[in-house]
């Protein structure tokens, strides 16, 4: 079962096969980290990868709580501020779940709460 980097590599390949263009892997800021940043057409997508061998997709809420979402959102803002070429593009936050049964892509898994 893929863990960490292997899961991220599997997720990246899965997304590339769906037509995404991977821009960054493991992008870090003081606020946190985003596993993958990709372009899906005209949308910049910030992707959290979860690779679990024992827990099912129903455990996603524990693995992606509001605090973790906030760190991803703040890191996304940092990325966008330092990559002005994406400033006016749509933004989306996805989750890719890598499990023994296969890969599940949850588009628009969460959004910034205002």
BELBEL-V917219 format. One line per field, one symbol per residue. psi: psi as a letter, one per 30 degrees, with the letter a starting at -180 (. if undefined). burial: # if it has 16 or more other ideal C-beta (glycine too) atoms within 10 Angstrom, else .. A space follows every 50 residues. Layout:
psi->???
burial->???
//
This chain:
psi->kkkceeeeeeeeeeeefggljkelkhkklffakkekklkjcgkkkkkkkk jkfeklffgeeefileeeeeeeeeeeeeeeffiffgegllkljlkkjjlf fakkjjkhellkk.
burial->.#....######.##....#.#..#.#.#..#.#####.#..######## ##.......#...#....#.######.###.....#....#########. ..#..#..##....
//
